[in-house]
Amino acid sequence: MGKSSEVEYVTIFVRSFRHPKTGQIIRASSFGKKAFPIKVRVKKS
């Protein structure tokens, strides 16, 4: 372990994204939503 850079998570909202396994584009509108919340890992600076 011993990583020197610290990591934090930030929630962003997206209207659509590509599914990592199937490659299909998933749209929030097809689920009756405006956007999906997605947690993203970012380095602290």
PDBQT receptor file of N, H, CA, C and O in Angstrom, charges set to zero:
ATOM      1  N   MET A   1       0.836  -1.165   0.000  1.00  0.00    +0.000 N 
ATOM      2  CA  MET A   1       0.000   0.000   0.000  1.00  0.00    +0.000 C 
ATOM      3  C   MET A   1       0.893   1.244   0.000  1.00  0.00    +0.000 C 
ATOM      4  O   MET A   1       1.697   1.384  -0.921  1.00  0.00    +0.000 OA
ATOM      5  N   GLY A   2       0.806   2.127   0.945  1.00  0.00    +0.000 N 
ATOM      6  H   GLY A   2       0.153   2.013   1.693  1.00  0.00    +0.000 HD
ATOM      7  CA  GLY A   2       1.712   3.265   1.025  1.00  0.00    +0.000 C 
ATOM      8  C   GLY A   2       1.599   4.260  -0.112  1.00  0.00    +0.000 C 
ATOM      9  O   GLY A   2       2.608   4.797  -0.568  1.00  0.00    +0.000 OA
ATOM     10  N   LYS A   3       0.398   4.510  -0.570  1.00  0.00    +0.000 N 
ATOM     11  H   LYS A   3      -0.422   4.074  -0.199  1.00  0.00    +0.000 HD
ATOM     12  CA  LYS A   3       0.236   5.499  -1.637  1.00  0.00    +0.000 C 
ATOM     13  C   LYS A   3       0.434   6.894  -1.074  1.00  0.00    +0.000 C 
ATOM     14  O   LYS A   3      -0.082   7.216  -0.004  1.00  0.00    +0.000 OA
ATOM     15  N   SER A   4       1.179   7.719  -1.790  1.00  0.00    +0.000 N 
ATOM     16  H   SER A   4       1.599   7.457  -2.659  1.00  0.00    +0.000 HD
ATOM     17  CA  SER A   4       1.474   9.060  -1.294  1.00  0.00    +0.000 C 
ATOM     18  C   SER A   4       0.344  10.044  -1.578  1.00  0.00    +0.000 C 
ATOM     19  O   SER A   4       0.153  10.997  -0.822  1.00  0.00    +0.000 OA
ATOM     20  N   SER A   5      -0.413   9.823  -2.666  1.00  0.00    +0.000 N 
ATOM     21  H   SER A   5      -0.258   9.049  -3.279  1.00  0.00    +0.000 HD
ATOM     22  CA  SER A   5      -1.493  10.755  -2.999  1.00  0.00    +0.000 C 
ATOM     23  C   SER A   5      -2.800  10.286  -2.369  1.00  0.00    +0.000 C 
ATOM     24  O   SER A   5      -3.176   9.121  -2.495  1.00  0.00    +0.000 OA
ATOM     25  N   GLU A   6      -3.482  11.192  -1.699  1.00  0.00    +0.000 N 
ATOM     26  H   GLU A   6      -3.176  12.138  -1.597  1.00  0.00    +0.000 HD
ATOM     27  CA  GLU A   6      -4.754  10.847  -1.075  1.00  0.00    +0.000 C 
ATOM     28  C   GLU A   6      -5.866  10.915  -2.114  1.00  0.00    +0.000 C 
ATOM     29  O   GLU A   6      -5.772  11.644  -3.102  1.00  0.00    +0.000 OA
ATOM     30  N   VAL A   7      -6.911  10.147  -1.873  1.00  0.00    +0.000 N 
ATOM     31  H   VAL A   7      -6.987   9.556  -1.070  1.00  0.00    +0.000 HD
ATOM     32  CA  VAL A   7      -8.011  10.050  -2.830  1.00  0.00    +0.000 C 
ATOM     33  C   VAL A   7      -9.308  10.417  -2.124  1.00  0.00    +0.000 C 
ATOM     34  O   VAL A   7      -9.530  10.033  -0.976  1.00  0.00    +0.000 OA
ATOM     35  N   GLU A   8     -10.160  11.161  -2.815  1.00  0.00    +0.000 N 
ATOM     36  H   GLU A   8      -9.979  11.473  -3.748  1.00  0.00    +0.000 HD
ATOM     37  CA  GLU A   8     -11.487  11.452  -2.289  1.00  0.00    +0.000 C 
ATOM     38  C   GLU A   8     -12.504  11.181  -3.389  1.00  0.00    +0.000 C 
ATOM     39  O   GLU A   8     -12.148  11.057  -4.561  1.00  0.00    +0.000 OA
ATOM     40  N   TYR A   9     -13.763  11.090  -3.007  1.00  0.00    +0.000 N 
ATOM     41  H   TYR A   9     -14.053  11.191  -2.055  1.00  0.00    +0.000 HD
ATOM     42  CA  TYR A   9     -14.831  10.792  -3.950  1.00  0.00    +0.000 C 
ATOM     43  C   TYR A   9     -15.773  11.985  -4.059  1.00  0.00    +0.000 C 
ATOM     44  O   TYR A   9     -16.127  12.609  -3.059  1.00  0.00    +0.000 OA
ATOM     45  N   VAL A  10     -16.175  12.290  -5.297  1.00  0.00    +0.000 N 
ATOM     46  H   VAL A  10     -15.887  11.783  -6.110  1.00  0.00    +0.000 HD
ATOM     47  CA  VAL A  10     -17.084  13.392  -5.581  1.00  0.00    +0.000 C 
ATOM     48  C   VAL A  10     -18.253  12.821  -6.379  1.00  0.00    +0.000 C 
ATOM     49  O   VAL A  10     -18.054  11.994  -7.269  1.00  0.00    +0.000 OA
ATOM     50  N   THR A  11     -19.466  13.259  -6.062  1.00  0.00    +0.000 N 
ATOM     51  H   THR A  11     -19.627  13.931  -5.339  1.00  0.00    +0.000 HD
ATOM     52  CA  THR A  11     -20.641  12.804  -6.800  1.00  0.00    +0.000 C 
ATOM     53  C   THR A  11     -20.944  13.789  -7.920  1.00  0.00    +0.000 C 
ATOM     54  O   THR A  11     -21.091  14.988  -7.686  1.00  0.00    +0.000 OA
ATOM     55  N   ILE A  12     -21.035  13.267  -9.146  1.00  0.00    +0.000 N 
ATOM     56  H   ILE A  12     -20.915  12.292  -9.336  1.00  0.00    +0.000 HD
ATOM     57  CA  ILE A  12     -21.419  14.086 -10.288  1.00  0.00    +0.000 C 
ATOM     58  C   ILE A  12     -22.741  13.537 -10.828  1.00  0.00    +0.000 C 
ATOM     59  O   ILE A  12     -23.112  12.399 -10.539  1.00  0.00    +0.000 OA
ATOM     60  N   PHE A  13     -23.435  14.341 -11.602  1.00  0.00    +0.000 N 
ATOM     61  H   PHE A  13     -23.134  15.265 -11.837  1.00  0.00    +0.000 HD
ATOM     62  CA  PHE A  13     -24.713  13.931 -12.176  1.00  0.00    +0.000 C 
ATOM     63  C   PHE A  13     -24.596  13.944 -13.697  1.00  0.00    +0.000 C 
ATOM     64  O   PHE A  13     -24.173  14.939 -14.286  1.00  0.00    +0.000 OA
ATOM     65  N   VAL A  14     -24.974  12.827 -14.330  1.00  0.00    +0.000 N 
ATOM     66  H   VAL A  14     -25.317  12.019 -13.852  1.00  0.00    +0.000 HD
ATOM     67  CA  VAL A  14     -24.877  12.700 -15.782  1.00  0.00    +0.000 C 
ATOM     68  C   VAL A  14     -26.219  12.258 -16.356  1.00  0.00    +0.000 C 
ATOM     69  O   VAL A  14     -26.966  11.518 -15.715  1.00  0.00    +0.000 OA
ATOM     70  N   ARG A  15     -26.520  12.721 -17.574  1.00  0.00    +0.000 N 
ATOM     71  H   ARG A  15     -25.913  13.322 -18.094  1.00  0.00    +0.000 HD
ATOM     72  CA  ARG A  15     -27.763  12.336 -18.246  1.00  0.00    +0.000 C 
ATOM     73  C   ARG A  15     -27.654  10.951 -18.869  1.00  0.00    +0.000 C 
ATOM     74  O   ARG A  15     -28.652  10.236 -18.961  1.00  0.00    +0.000 OA
ATOM     75  N   SER A  16     -26.460  10.566 -19.297  1.00  0.00    +0.000 N 
ATOM     76  H   SER A  16     -25.650  11.148 -19.222  1.00  0.00    +0.000 HD
ATOM     77  CA  SER A  16     -26.275   9.244 -19.896  1.00  0.00    +0.000 C 
ATOM     78  C   SER A  16     -24.829   8.802 -19.707  1.00  0.00    +0.000 C 
ATOM     79  O   SER A  16     -23.932   9.622 -19.512  1.00  0.00    +0.000 OA
ATOM     80  N   PHE A  17     -24.621   7.485 -19.770  1.00  0.00    +0.000 N 
ATOM     81  H   PHE A  17     -25.350   6.819 -19.929  1.00  0.00    +0.000 HD
ATOM     82  CA  PHE A  17     -23.272   6.946 -19.686  1.00  0.00    +0.000 C 
ATOM     83  C   PHE A  17     -23.236   5.600 -20.393  1.00  0.00    +0.000 C 
ATOM     84  O   PHE A  17     -24.275   4.977 -20.613  1.00  0.00    +0.000 OA
ATOM     85  N   ARG A  18     -22.036   5.156 -20.746  1.00  0.00    +0.000 N 
ATOM     86  H   ARG A  18     -21.192   5.661 -20.567  1.00  0.00    +0.000 HD
ATOM     87  CA  ARG A  18     -21.867   3.881 -21.433  1.00  0.00    +0.000 C 
ATOM     88  C   ARG A  18     -21.635   2.781 -20.397  1.00  0.00    +0.000 C 
ATOM     89  O   ARG A  18     -20.759   2.901 -19.541  1.00  0.00    +0.000 OA
ATOM     90  N   HIS A  19     -22.424   1.711 -20.481  1.00  0.00    +0.000 N 
ATOM     91  H   HIS A  19     -23.136   1.614 -21.177  1.00  0.00    +0.000 HD
ATOM     92  CA  HIS A  19     -22.291   0.592 -19.548  1.00  0.00    +0.000 C 
ATOM     93  C   HIS A  19     -20.935  -0.083 -19.777  1.00  0.00    +0.000 C 
ATOM     94  O   HIS A  19     -20.592  -0.405 -20.914  1.00  0.00    +0.000 OA
ATOM     95  N   PRO A  20     -20.159  -0.302 -18.702  1.00  0.00    +0.000 N 
ATOM     96  CA  PRO A  20     -18.801  -0.816 -18.882  1.00  0.00    +0.000 C 
ATOM     97  C   PRO A  20     -18.722  -2.230 -19.471  1.00  0.00    +0.000 C 
ATOM     98  O   PRO A  20     -17.767  -2.532 -20.187  1.00  0.00    +0.000 OA
ATOM     99  N   LYS A  21     -19.687  -3.098 -19.194  1.00  0.00    +0.000 N 
ATOM    100  H   LYS A  21     -20.463  -2.853 -18.612  1.00  0.00    +0.000 HD
ATOM    101  CA  LYS A  21     -19.609  -4.478 -19.691  1.00  0.00    +0.000 C 
ATOM    102  C   LYS A  21     -20.295  -4.665 -21.037  1.00  0.00    +0.000 C 
ATOM    103  O   LYS A  21     -19.754  -5.338 -21.915  1.00  0.00    +0.000 OA
ATOM    104  N   THR A  22     -21.482  -4.078 -21.213  1.00  0.00    +0.000 N 
ATOM    105  H   THR A  22     -21.921  -3.532 -20.500  1.00  0.00    +0.000 HD
ATOM    106  CA  THR A  22     -22.244  -4.302 -22.443  1.00  0.00    +0.000 C 
ATOM    107  C   THR A  22     -21.937  -3.281 -23.530  1.00  0.00    +0.000 C 
ATOM    108  O   THR A  22     -22.137  -3.562 -24.712  1.00  0.00    +0.000 OA
ATOM    109  N   GLY A  23     -21.455  -2.097 -23.149  1.00  0.00    +0.000 N 
ATOM    110  H   GLY A  23     -21.293  -1.869 -22.189  1.00  0.00    +0.000 HD
ATOM    111  CA  GLY A  23     -21.158  -1.061 -24.128  1.00  0.00    +0.000 C 
ATOM    112  C   GLY A  23     -22.375  -0.258 -24.553  1.00  0.00    +0.000 C 
ATOM    113  O   GLY A  23     -22.259   0.651 -25.375  1.00  0.00    +0.000 OA
ATOM    114  N   GLN A  24     -23.552  -0.583 -24.000  1.00  0.00    +0.000 N 
ATOM    115  H   GLN A  24     -23.646  -1.321 -23.332  1.00  0.00    +0.000 HD
ATOM    116  CA  GLN A  24     -24.761   0.149 -24.365  1.00  0.00    +0.000 C 
ATOM    117  C   GLN A  24     -24.801   1.491 -23.646  1.00  0.00    +0.000 C 
ATOM    118  O   GLN A  24     -24.289   1.626 -22.534  1.00  0.00    +0.000 OA
ATOM    119  N   ILE A  25     -25.414   2.484 -24.289  1.00  0.00    +0.000 N 
ATOM    120  H   ILE A  25     -25.829   2.374 -25.192  1.00  0.00    +0.000 HD
ATOM    121  CA  ILE A  25     -25.581   3.791 -23.662  1.00  0.00    +0.000 C 
ATOM    122  C   ILE A  25     -26.850   3.753 -22.818  1.00  0.00    +0.000 C 
ATOM    123  O   ILE A  25     -27.932   3.453 -23.324  1.00  0.00    +0.000 OA
ATOM    124  N   ILE A  26     -26.711   4.059 -21.534  1.00  0.00    +0.000 N 
ATOM    125  H   ILE A  26     -25.833   4.303 -21.124  1.00  0.00    +0.000 HD
ATOM    126  CA  ILE A  26     -27.832   4.072 -20.602  1.00  0.00    +0.000 C 
ATOM    127  C   ILE A  26     -28.260   5.519 -20.419  1.00  0.00    +0.000 C 
ATOM    128  O   ILE A  26     -27.455   6.359 -20.016  1.00  0.00    +0.000 OA
ATOM    129  N   ARG A  27     -29.525   5.817 -20.714  1.00  0.00    +0.000 N 
ATOM    130  H   ARG A  27     -30.178   5.134 -21.041  1.00  0.00    +0.000 HD
ATOM    131  CA  ARG A  27     -30.032   7.185 -20.595  1.00  0.00    +0.000 C 
ATOM    132  C   ARG A  27     -30.955   7.290 -19.390  1.00  0.00    +0.000 C 
ATOM    133  O   ARG A  27     -31.774   6.403 -19.149  1.00  0.00    +0.000 OA
ATOM    134  N   ALA A  28     -30.820   8.378 -18.633  1.00  0.00    +0.000 N 
ATOM    135  H   ALA A  28     -30.154   9.098 -18.828  1.00  0.00    +0.000 HD
ATOM    136  CA  ALA A  28     -31.645   8.592 -17.444  1.00  0.00    +0.000 C 
ATOM    137  C   ALA A  28     -33.108   8.776 -17.827  1.00  0.00    +0.000 C 
ATOM    138  O   ALA A  28     -33.996   8.388 -17.067  1.00  0.00    +0.000 OA
ATOM    139  N   SER A  29     -33.373   9.359 -18.988  1.00  0.00    +0.000 N 
ATOM    140  H   SER A  29     -32.653   9.675 -19.605  1.00  0.00    +0.000 HD
ATOM    141  CA  SER A  29     -34.752   9.612 -19.402  1.00  0.00    +0.000 C 
ATOM    142  C   SER A  29     -35.534   8.312 -19.593  1.00  0.00    +0.000 C 
ATOM    143  O   SER A  29     -36.753   8.301 -19.425  1.00  0.00    +0.000 OA
ATOM    144  N   SER A  30     -34.859   7.224 -19.940  1.00  0.00    +0.000 N 
ATOM    145  H   SER A  30     -33.868   7.232 -20.076  1.00  0.00    +0.000 HD
ATOM    146  CA  SER A  30     -35.557   5.947 -20.104  1.00  0.00    +0.000 C 
ATOM    147  C   SER A  30     -35.961   5.336 -18.763  1.00  0.00    +0.000 C 
ATOM    148  O   SER A  30     -36.757   4.398 -18.728  1.00  0.00    +0.000 OA
ATOM    149  N   PHE A  31     -35.419   5.860 -17.658  1.00  0.00    +0.000 N 
ATOM    150  H   PHE A  31     -34.772   6.622 -17.687  1.00  0.00    +0.000 HD
ATOM    151  CA  PHE A  31     -35.783   5.409 -16.317  1.00  0.00    +0.000 C 
ATOM    152  C   PHE A  31     -36.633   6.441 -15.583  1.00  0.00    +0.000 C 
ATOM    153  O   PHE A  31     -36.873   6.306 -14.383  1.00  0.00    +0.000 OA
ATOM    154  N   GLY A  32     -37.092   7.480 -16.301  1.00  0.00    +0.000 N 
ATOM    155  H   GLY A  32     -36.897   7.590 -17.276  1.00  0.00    +0.000 HD
ATOM    156  CA  GLY A  32     -37.947   8.495 -15.701  1.00  0.00    +0.000 C 
ATOM    157  C   GLY A  32     -37.197   9.480 -14.824  1.00  0.00    +0.000 C 
ATOM    158  O   GLY A  32     -37.789  10.104 -13.944  1.00  0.00    +0.000 OA
ATOM    159  N   LYS A  33     -35.893   9.626 -15.056  1.00  0.00    +0.000 N 
ATOM    160  H   LYS A  33     -35.411   9.118 -15.771  1.00  0.00    +0.000 HD
ATOM    161  CA  LYS A  33     -35.078  10.543 -14.260  1.00  0.00    +0.000 C 
ATOM    162  C   LYS A  33     -34.461  11.595 -15.166  1.00  0.00    +0.000 C 
ATOM    163  O   LYS A  33     -34.407  11.425 -16.384  1.00  0.00    +0.000 OA
ATOM    164  N   LYS A  34     -33.996  12.683 -14.565  1.00  0.00    +0.000 N 
ATOM    165  H   LYS A  34     -34.039  12.822 -13.576  1.00  0.00    +0.000 HD
ATOM    166  CA  LYS A  34     -33.281  13.704 -15.327  1.00  0.00    +0.000 C 
ATOM    167  C   LYS A  34     -31.794  13.388 -15.406  1.00  0.00    +0.000 C 
ATOM    168  O   LYS A  34     -31.150  13.679 -16.414  1.00  0.00    +0.000 OA
ATOM    169  N   ALA A  35     -31.238  12.786 -14.333  1.00  0.00    +0.000 N 
ATOM    170  H   ALA A  35     -31.761  12.549 -13.514  1.00  0.00    +0.000 HD
ATOM    171  CA  ALA A  35     -29.812  12.474 -14.313  1.00  0.00    +0.000 C 
ATOM    172  C   ALA A  35     -29.532  11.362 -13.314  1.00  0.00    +0.000 C 
ATOM    173  O   ALA A  35     -30.303  11.129 -12.383  1.00  0.00    +0.000 OA
ATOM    174  N   PHE A  36     -28.413  10.682 -13.526  1.00  0.00    +0.000 N 
ATOM    175  H   PHE A  36     -27.786  10.871 -14.282  1.00  0.00    +0.000 HD
ATOM    176  CA  PHE A  36     -27.943   9.664 -12.595  1.00  0.00    +0.000 C 
ATOM    177  C   PHE A  36     -26.835  10.247 -11.732  1.00  0.00    +0.000 C 
ATOM    178  O   PHE A  36     -25.988  10.977 -12.245  1.00  0.00    +0.000 OA
ATOM    179  N   PRO A  37     -26.814   9.943 -10.421  1.00  0.00    +0.000 N 
ATOM    180  CA  PRO A  37     -25.660  10.315  -9.607  1.00  0.00    +0.000 C 
ATOM    181  C   PRO A  37     -24.571   9.250  -9.763  1.00  0.00    +0.000 C 
ATOM    182  O   PRO A  37     -24.843   8.056  -9.637  1.00  0.00    +0.000 OA
ATOM    183  N   ILE A  38     -23.348   9.683 -10.035  1.00  0.00    +0.000 N 
ATOM    184  H   ILE A  38     -23.127  10.652 -10.137  1.00  0.00    +0.000 HD
ATOM    185  CA  ILE A  38     -22.226   8.756 -10.167  1.00  0.00    +0.000 C 
ATOM    186  C   ILE A  38     -21.093   9.247  -9.279  1.00  0.00    +0.000 C 
ATOM    187  O   ILE A  38     -20.733  10.424  -9.301  1.00  0.00    +0.000 OA
ATOM    188  N   LYS A  39     -20.539   8.331  -8.499  1.00  0.00    +0.000 N 
ATOM    189  H   LYS A  39     -20.832   7.375  -8.480  1.00  0.00    +0.000 HD
ATOM    190  CA  LYS A  39     -19.441   8.676  -7.598  1.00  0.00    +0.000 C 
ATOM    191  C   LYS A  39     -18.124   8.517  -8.351  1.00  0.00    +0.000 C 
ATOM    192  O   LYS A  39     -17.856   7.458  -8.918  1.00  0.00    +0.000 OA
ATOM    193  N   VAL A  40     -17.293   9.574  -8.359  1.00  0.00    +0.000 N 
ATOM    194  H   VAL A  40     -17.511  10.434  -7.898  1.00  0.00    +0.000 HD
ATOM    195  CA  VAL A  40     -16.046   9.598  -9.103  1.00  0.00    +0.000 C 
ATOM    196  C   VAL A  40     -14.884   9.801  -8.137  1.00  0.00    +0.000 C 
ATOM    197  O   VAL A  40     -14.962  10.618  -7.220  1.00  0.00    +0.000 OA
ATOM    198  N   ARG A  41     -13.808   9.049  -8.351  1.00  0.00    +0.000 N 
ATOM    199  H   ARG A  41     -13.745   8.385  -9.096  1.00  0.00    +0.000 HD
ATOM    200  CA  ARG A  41     -12.623   9.169  -7.506  1.00  0.00    +0.000 C 
ATOM    201  C   ARG A  41     -11.711  10.251  -8.068  1.00  0.00    +0.000 C 
ATOM    202  O   ARG A  41     -11.404  10.247  -9.260  1.00  0.00    +0.000 OA
ATOM    203  N   VAL A  42     -11.274  11.180  -7.217  1.00  0.00    +0.000 N 
ATOM    204  H   VAL A  42     -11.523  11.184  -6.249  1.00  0.00    +0.000 HD
ATOM    205  CA  VAL A  42     -10.363  12.249  -7.632  1.00  0.00    +0.000 C 
ATOM    206  C   VAL A  42      -9.206  12.332  -6.647  1.00  0.00    +0.000 C 
ATOM    207  O   VAL A  42      -9.349  12.015  -5.467  1.00  0.00    +0.000 OA
ATOM    208  N   LYS A  43      -8.050  12.767  -7.158  1.00  0.00    +0.000 N 
ATOM    209  H   LYS A  43      -7.933  13.025  -8.117  1.00  0.00    +0.000 HD
ATOM    210  CA  LYS A  43      -6.890  12.957  -6.292  1.00  0.00    +0.000 C 
ATOM    211  C   LYS A  43      -6.998  14.288  -5.578  1.00  0.00    +0.000 C 
ATOM    212  O   LYS A  43      -7.446  15.276  -6.159  1.00  0.00    +0.000 OA
ATOM    213  N   LYS A  44      -6.590  14.319  -4.324  1.00  0.00    +0.000 N 
ATOM    214  H   LYS A  44      -6.225  13.517  -3.852  1.00  0.00    +0.000 HD
ATOM    215  CA  LYS A  44      -6.529  15.590  -3.598  1.00  0.00    +0.000 C 
ATOM    216  C   LYS A  44      -5.282  16.330  -4.044  1.00  0.00    +0.000 C 
ATOM    217  O   LYS A  44      -4.216  15.731  -4.189  1.00  0.00    +0.000 OA
ATOM    218  N   SER A  45      -5.413  17.645  -4.263  1.00  0.00    +0.000 N 
ATOM    219  H   SER A  45      -6.279  18.132  -4.145  1.00  0.00    +0.000 HD
ATOM    220  CA  SER A  45      -4.236  18.408  -4.654  1.00  0.00    +0.000 C 
ATOM    221  C   SER A  45      -3.837  19.402  -3.617  1.00  0.00    +0.000 C 
ATOM    222  O   SER A  45      -2.858  20.126  -3.799  1.00  0.00    +0.000 OA
TER     223      SER A  45
